[in-house]
Amino acid sequence: MNPQEKKKSLKQNILESEKISRREALSTAGKVAISAVVAGVVAGVGGYLAGSAAAPARTVTTTVTPPAKTVTVTSTVAPTAAAIPIRIWPGAKGYDKYRLDNPKDVCAILNNMLAAMGANVKIDFSGVVESAKLEKVIAAYKAKELPEILGAGHEWVGPFAEGGYIIPIDDYIEKYKLLLTDWFPYAWAWEAMRWKGKTYAVLQDTECRPLYWRRDVLKKLGWSDADLDALPEKIRKGEWTIEDAISVAKEAKDKGLVKWGFYHRPTPGAQPMFVFYVQYGGKIGDPDTGKLIADKDAWLKTLELFYKLAVEEKVMPAMAGISWRTVHTDFVNGRVLFWFGGSWHWAEYQHVAYHEKLGKVPESWEWENLGFGLVPAPTKGLKPATNTHPWAFMISSQAKNPEVAFLVAVLQTMPTFDVRHCIYGGKLPSRATTYSHPDFKKNKFLSSIVYMHEYTSVLFNHPKMPVYVRLVFETVTSVEKGEKKPDKAVEDLMSALRSEIGEEIVIRE
């Protein structure tokens, strides 16, 4: 088959693949994967081939003059293959290595396909195990060295878009919509990838932020296995609240079973600050206006709860300044009863040596000693909740071939790749079909937390969202240290929000 006939045949295959119905596309992950590879290689790489700078084949004539006679040798030198650079800062750590390995393996597969097609081009993949932090992004942008794919929490979509560091991808989403028919089923996931009506990112993963507890400590307080097994559902029904948890924490602390009743993150973040805030009726942002929101009454009640935990009941220390290593070590070694953590910590404890005797703990140890559920309602009448922090893969404005970068970002979430990332890193899928993958279904932990997505909230995509998060954490810290009482702290928080965010935040008195 000559090149023109091959191109025509491939084009016909694409047109025929577009006739597949939505039901057929969802029937198996394999059908979607095959369509993805065909469409991606032909359409995405084809454009690059047309304008590539690959050197053409050339004829070289060499004259050799040995002692006897002159000999002329003519040979054809193969053209140099063009390289499509795909560089990535995925935000990977030791316990979620597949944020880097998945796109790397996708590029290897695409290269094999390109070679099989006889295409004189290849993808040159490179990546470093870190996320796209703002300072690093700005420096690389100024130096015109931004990698093709930037991985970061979804709250950076707005700041990066406003800074011109990333590009909207709606046209690519429409062009390759067949690849996205089995996308994550919750609307907030796509919303987390958007800014000002445009989509700037591909959802890489989700998770949830449960409350963990020590089963072994609760058993010492007289809880039975049946009591412990029933606790997550009691929390879900609103029958067991934070007030109940405080009472149990006080008992465990008074009896010397733990050093502290509660730990939360020692750095700015959503859990549990914005989780409590939402439980008390607070709203984080308004999609219609694009502005942030601060409900003063909800923040007052949230600060009162932190004050109660740290100052009145003394079941939690002021968390700022405590190292992450200490937080995990204390909980894994049973010095803390309740820990406002994340689903990925279940996997992290299996990969990082926090236990002072066991080092890395086997999952069987976790099932024996740890429990988890939604963050309980603060009081009866309110609802349990959690928070999720969708991870975004964004295409930089300096990508050499943004279409191929987009395809890599999408293909690395196909169920075969998605499921291994979820299992290894304690994450929840970005693909609906991953939920039905045999490996996911047989994973006890992941299967048992899927329901938490029904109770979740996300931070709002806005360039000033990181400022909002920081100011809330600083205020919570002042309350936990006893430097300010809640009524004074909430007034100072509202003033700081007005000062640093200005008209981009609506204060609701």
C-alpha positions in Angstrom: 0.0 0.0 0.0 1.5 3.4 -1.0 1.6 6.3 1.5 -1.5 8.0 0.1 -3.5 4.8 0.2 -2.3 4.1 3.7 -3.3 7.6 4.8 -6.7 7.2 3.2 -7.2 3.9 4.9 -6.3 5.3 8.3 -8.7 8.2 7.8 -11.5 5.9 6.8 -10.8 3.9 10.0 -11.2 7.0 12.1 -14.4 8.0 10.4 -15.8 4.6 11.0 -14.7 4.6 14.6 -16.7 7.8 15.2 -19.9 5.9 14.4 -19.6 3.8 17.5 -22.5 4.5 19.8 -22.0 5.7 23.4 -23.2 2.4 24.8 -20.7 0.5 22.7 -17.9 2.9 23.7 -18.7 2.3 27.4 -19.1 -1.5 27.1 -15.4 -2.2 27.7 -12.3 -0.1 28.5 -10.6 -2.0 25.7 -12.8 -0.6 22.9 -12.2 2.9 24.2 -8.4 2.3 24.5 -8.1 1.1 20.9 -10.1 4.0 19.5 -7.9 6.3 21.6 -4.6 5.0 20.3 -5.8 5.1 16.6 -7.3 8.6 16.8 -4.4 9.9 18.9 -1.5 8.6 16.8 -3.1 9.5 13.5 -4.6 12.9 14.3 -2.3 14.2 16.9 1.1 13.0 15.6 0.0 13.5 12.0 0.0 17.2 12.4 3.4 17.2 13.9 4.8 15.1 11.1 3.5 17.6 8.5 5.6 20.3 10.0 8.5 18.4 11.6 12.0 19.3 10.9 13.2 15.8 10.4 16.0 15.7 7.8 15.0 14.0 4.6 16.8 10.9 3.2 19.8 11.9 1.1 22.3 10.3 -1.2 26.0 10.4 -0.3 28.7 9.7 -2.8 32.2 8.8 -1.4 35.3 8.5 -3.5 38.0 6.1 -2.3 41.4 6.0 -4.0 43.4 2.9 -3.0 46.8 2.1 -4.5 45.4 0.2 -7.4 42.4 2.3 -8.7 39.7 4.8 -7.7 36.4 3.4 -6.5 33.2 5.5 -6.1 30.6 4.3 -3.6 27.1 5.7 -3.5 24.8 5.0 -0.5 21.5 6.3 0.9 21.5 7.7 4.4 18.3 7.3 6.4 16.6 10.5 7.6 17.0 11.6 11.1 13.8 10.9 13.1 12.0 14.0 14.4 11.5 14.0 18.2 8.3 15.3 19.9 9.3 16.3 23.4 7.0 15.5 26.2 8.4 16.8 29.5 6.3 16.5 32.6 6.2 17.7 36.2 3.5 15.3 37.5 3.5 15.9 41.2 4.6 12.3 42.0 5.9 11.0 45.3 7.2 7.6 46.3 3.7 6.4 47.1 2.0 7.7 43.9 4.8 6.9 41.4 2.4 6.2 38.6 1.7 9.9 38.1 5.1 9.7 36.4 5.2 6.1 35.3 1.8 6.1 33.5 2.6 8.9 31.1 6.0 7.4 30.5 4.5 4.0 29.6 1.9 5.7 27.4 4.7 7.4 25.4 6.6 4.1 25.1 3.4 2.4 23.6 2.9 5.4 21.2 6.5 5.1 20.1 6.0 1.4 19.3 2.9 2.3 17.3 4.7 5.0 15.4 7.5 2.6 14.6 5.0 0.0 13.4 3.4 2.6 11.1 6.7 3.6 9.6 6.5 7.1 10.9 9.8 8.9 11.1 9.0 10.5 14.4 9.2 9.5 18.1 8.2 10.9 21.4 11.1 12.0 23.6 9.7 11.6 27.2 11.3 13.1 30.3 9.9 13.8 33.7 11.0 14.7 37.3 9.2 13.6 40.4 7.8 16.8 41.6 4.7 19.0 41.2 4.4 22.3 39.3 4.9 24.7 42.1 4.1 28.4 41.4 7.7 29.7 41.8 9.1 27.0 39.7 6.5 27.5 37.0 7.1 31.2 36.8 10.9 30.8 36.6 10.6 28.2 33.8 8.1 30.3 32.0 10.4 33.3 32.0 13.2 31.1 30.7 10.9 29.6 28.0 11.5 26.2 29.5 8.1 25.1 30.7 7.5 21.4 30.3 4.6 20.2 28.2 2.5 18.8 31.1 2.1 20.4 34.5 0.7 18.4 37.4 -0.8 20.3 40.4 -3.8 20.5 42.6 -6.9 21.8 40.8 -6.9 25.0 42.8 -3.9 26.1 40.7 -5.9 26.0 37.4 -7.1 29.6 37.9 -3.7 31.1 38.9 -1.9 29.3 36.1 -4.6 30.3 33.5 -4.5 33.9 34.6 -0.7 33.9 34.4 -0.8 32.5 30.8 1.2 29.4 31.8 -1.4 26.9 30.5 -3.8 26.7 27.6 -7.5 25.9 27.3 -8.2 22.4 25.9 -11.9 22.5 25.0 -11.1 22.1 21.3 -9.1 19.0 22.0 -11.8 17.6 24.3 -14.3 18.0 21.5 -12.0 16.5 18.9 -11.3 13.5 21.0 -14.6 13.2 22.8 -14.7 9.5 22.1 -11.8 9.1 24.5 -13.9 10.8 27.3 -17.2 8.9 27.2 -16.4 7.0 30.4 -15.1 10.1 32.2 -15.5 10.5 36.0 -19.3 10.6 36.7 -19.4 13.5 39.2 -19.9 17.0 37.7 -17.7 18.7 40.3 -14.7 16.9 38.8 -15.0 18.7 35.5 -15.8 22.0 37.3 -12.5 21.6 39.1 -10.7 21.6 35.8 -12.3 24.8 34.5 -11.7 28.5 34.9 -13.9 31.3 33.6 -16.0 28.9 31.4 -13.0 27.2 29.8 -11.4 23.8 30.5 -7.7 23.9 31.3 -6.9 20.5 32.7 -7.4 16.8 32.5 -8.5 15.1 35.8 -5.6 12.9 36.8 -7.1 11.5 40.0 -9.4 12.1 42.9 -9.4 11.0 46.5 -11.3 11.5 49.8 -10.4 12.8 53.2 -11.7 10.5 55.9 -11.4 10.6 59.6 -9.1 7.7 60.8 -9.1 6.2 64.2 -7.2 3.6 66.2 -9.2 0.4 66.5 -6.7 -1.0 69.0 -7.1 2.0 71.3 -10.9 1.9 71.2 -10.8 -1.8 72.0 -8.9 -0.9 75.2 -11.9 1.4 76.0 -14.2 -1.5 75.7 -15.4 -1.3 72.1 -16.1 -4.7 70.5 -15.3 -5.6 66.9 -19.0 -5.3 66.1 -19.0 -1.7 67.6 -16.0 -0.8 65.5 -17.4 -2.3 62.3 -20.7 -0.4 62.8 -19.0 3.0 63.4 -18.6 4.2 59.7 -22.3 3.7 59.1 -23.3 5.4 62.3 -21.2 8.4 61.2 -22.8 8.2 57.7 -26.3 8.4 59.2 -25.3 11.3 61.5 -25.8 9.2 64.6 -22.2 9.7 65.8 -20.8 13.2 65.8 -17.6 15.1 66.5 -19.0 15.8 69.9 -19.1 12.0 70.5 -15.5 11.8 69.2 -14.4 14.5 71.6 -15.9 12.6 74.6 -14.1 9.4 73.5 -10.8 11.2 72.9 -11.0 12.8 76.4 -11.5 9.3 77.9 -8.6 7.8 76.0 -6.3 10.7 77.0 -7.3 10.7 80.6 -6.6 7.0 80.9 -3.1 7.5 79.4 -3.9 5.4 76.2 -2.9 8.2 73.9 -1.0 11.5 74.0 -3.5 13.4 71.9 -7.1 12.8 70.9 -6.9 14.5 67.5 -4.3 15.5 64.8 -5.0 17.4 61.6 -2.6 18.6 58.9 0.2 21.0 60.1 0.1 23.1 56.9 -2.6 25.0 55.0 -5.2 22.9 53.3 -8.8 21.9 53.1 -9.1 19.1 55.7 -10.6 19.6 58.2 -10.8 23.5 58.0 -13.0 23.8 54.9 -14.8 20.5 55.7 -16.1 21.9 59.0 -16.9 25.2 57.3 -19.1 23.4 54.7 -20.8 21.3 57.3 -21.8 24.5 59.1 -23.4 25.8 55.9 -20.5 27.8 54.4 -20.0 28.2 50.7 -16.5 28.5 49.2 -17.2 30.1 45.8 -20.0 31.2 43.4 -19.7 29.7 39.9 -22.1 32.3 38.5 -19.9 35.3 39.6 -16.5 33.5 39.8 -16.0 35.1 43.2 -14.9 33.5 46.5 -17.3 33.5 49.4 -16.8 33.7 53.2 -19.8 33.0 55.4 -18.9 34.7 58.6 -21.3 32.7 60.8 -20.0 29.4 59.4 -16.4 30.5 60.0 -17.2 31.5 63.6 -18.7 28.1 64.3 -15.7 26.4 62.7 -13.3 28.4 64.8 -15.3 27.7 67.9 -14.9 24.0 67.2 -11.1 24.3 66.9 -11.0 26.3 70.1 -12.9 23.6 71.9 -10.6 20.9 70.6 -7.4 22.6 71.4 -8.1 25.0 74.3 -11.2 24.0 76.2 -11.0 20.2 76.0 -7.2 20.1 75.4 -7.5 17.0 73.2 -5.5 18.4 70.3 -2.3 20.5 70.2 -1.7 23.6 68.0 -0.8 21.8 64.8 1.3 24.5 63.0 5.0 23.8 63.2 4.7 20.0 63.8 6.5 18.1 61.0 4.6 15.9 58.7 6.9 13.1 59.7 5.9 13.5 63.4 2.2 13.6 62.5 2.3 10.3 60.7 4.7 8.7 63.1 2.5 9.6 66.1 -0.6 8.2 64.5 0.9 5.0 63.1 2.5 4.3 66.5 -0.8 4.8 68.4 0.0 8.1 70.2 -3.0 9.8 68.6 -6.6 8.4 68.5 -8.2 10.4 65.6 -6.4 11.7 62.5 -8.0 13.9 59.9 -6.2 12.3 57.0 -6.6 11.3 53.3 -7.3 8.1 51.5 -3.7 8.1 50.1 -2.3 7.8 53.6 -3.6 4.2 53.7 -1.2 3.5 50.8 1.5 5.8 52.2 1.8 3.8 55.4 2.5 0.7 53.4 5.3 2.4 51.4 6.9 4.7 54.0 8.6 3.4 57.2 6.7 5.3 59.9 6.2 2.5 62.4 9.0 2.4 65.0 9.2 -1.4 65.0 7.7 -2.6 61.8 8.8 0.2 59.5 6.5 -0.1 56.5 3.3 -1.7 57.7 1.5 -4.4 55.8 -2.2 -3.7 54.8 -3.2 -6.5 57.2 -1.8 -4.5 60.1 -3.9 -1.5 59.0 -7.1 -3.5 58.9 -6.4 -4.8 62.4 -5.4 -1.4 64.0 -7.0 1.4 61.9 -10.6 2.4 61.1 -12.0 5.1 58.9 -15.2 6.9 58.0 -16.5 10.3 56.9 -15.8 13.3 59.0 -18.6 13.1 61.5 -21.2 15.9 61.6 -20.1 18.5 64.2 -23.4 18.1 66.0 -26.6 16.2 65.5 -28.7 17.7 62.8 -25.8 18.5 60.6 -24.3 16.1 58.0 -21.1 14.1 57.7 -18.7 15.2 55.0 -15.4 14.8 53.3 -13.3 16.8 50.9 -11.5 15.8 47.7 -8.6 17.4 46.0 -8.7 16.6 42.3 -5.2 16.4 40.7 -4.9 18.2 37.4 -2.7 17.6 34.4 -2.4 20.9 32.5 -0.9 21.6 29.1 1.6 24.4 29.2 1.5 27.4 26.9 5.1 26.6 25.9 4.4 23.0 24.8 6.1 22.1 21.6 3.1 20.0 20.5 0.2 20.7 22.8 -2.1 18.2 21.0 0.2 15.3 21.6 0.7 16.4 25.2 -3.1 16.4 25.7 -3.3 12.9 24.2 -0.7 11.7 26.6 -2.5 13.3 29.6 -5.7 11.6 28.6 -4.4 8.2 27.6 -2.5 7.8 30.9 -5.9 7.8 32.7 -7.2 4.8 30.7 -8.5 2.1 33.1 -5.4 -0.1 32.7 -3.2 2.8 33.9 -5.8 4.4 36.2 -6.3 1.3 38.3 -2.7 0.7 39.1 -2.3 4.3 40.2 -5.3 4.1 42.4 -4.2 0.9 44.1 -0.6 1.9 44.6 -1.4 5.4 45.7 -4.7 5.1 47.6 -6.5 7.2 45.1 -10.0 7.1 43.5 -10.4 6.8 39.7 -10.7 9.4 37.0 -12.5 7.0 34.8 -16.0 5.5 35.4 -14.9 2.2 33.9 -12.1 1.9 36.4 -14.6 1.2 39.1 -15.6 -2.0 37.3 -12.0 -3.1 36.7 -11.4 -6.5 38.4 -8.3 -5.2 40.2 -10.3 -2.2 41.6 -13.3 -4.3 42.6 -11.2 -6.7 44.6 -9.4 -3.9 46.5 -11.1 -3.8 49.8 -10.0 -0.4 50.9 -10.8 1.5 47.7 -14.1 -0.3 47.3 -15.1 0.7 50.8 -14.5 4.5 50.3 -16.2 5.0 47.0 -19.4 6.1 48.7 -17.6 9.1 50.2 -17.7 10.9 46.9 -21.4 11.5 47.6 -20.5 13.6 50.6 -17.6 15.6 49.2 -16.8 19.2 48.4 -13.9 20.8 46.6 -12.1 24.0 46.9 -13.0 26.7 44.4 -10.9 27.4 41.3 -9.8 31.0 41.8 -6.4 32.7 41.6 -6.8 33.8 45.2 -8.0 30.5 46.6 -4.4 29.7 47.9 -4.5 33.0 49.8 -7.9 32.1 51.3 -6.6 28.7 52.4 -3.5 30.3 54.0 -5.4 33.0 55.9 -7.8 30.4 57.2 -4.9 28.2 58.5 -3.2 31.2 60.1 -6.5 32.1 61.9 -7.1 28.5 63.0 -3.5 28.4 64.4 -4.1 31.6 66.4 -7.2 30.0 67.9 -5.5 26.7 68.7 -2.7 28.5 70.4 -5.2 30.4 72.5 -3.9 33.7 71.2 -7.4 34.7 70.1 -10.8 33.7 71.0 -13.2 32.7 68.1 -15.1 36.0 68.1 -12.0 38.1 67.7 -10.4 35.6 65.3 -13.3 35.6 62.9 -13.3 39.4 62.8 -9.6 39.4 62.0 -10.1 36.8 59.4 -12.8 38.8 57.6 -10.5 41.9 57.7 -7.6 39.9 56.3 -9.8 38.4 53.5 -11.0 41.9 52.5 -7.4 43.2 52.6 -5.7 40.5 50.6 -8.5 39.3 48.3 -10.5 42.5 48.0 -13.5 42.5 45.6 -12.8 39.0 44.6 -14.4 37.6 47.8 -17.9 38.2 49.0 -18.2 38.4 52.8 -21.6 37.3 54.1 -22.3 38.7 57.5 
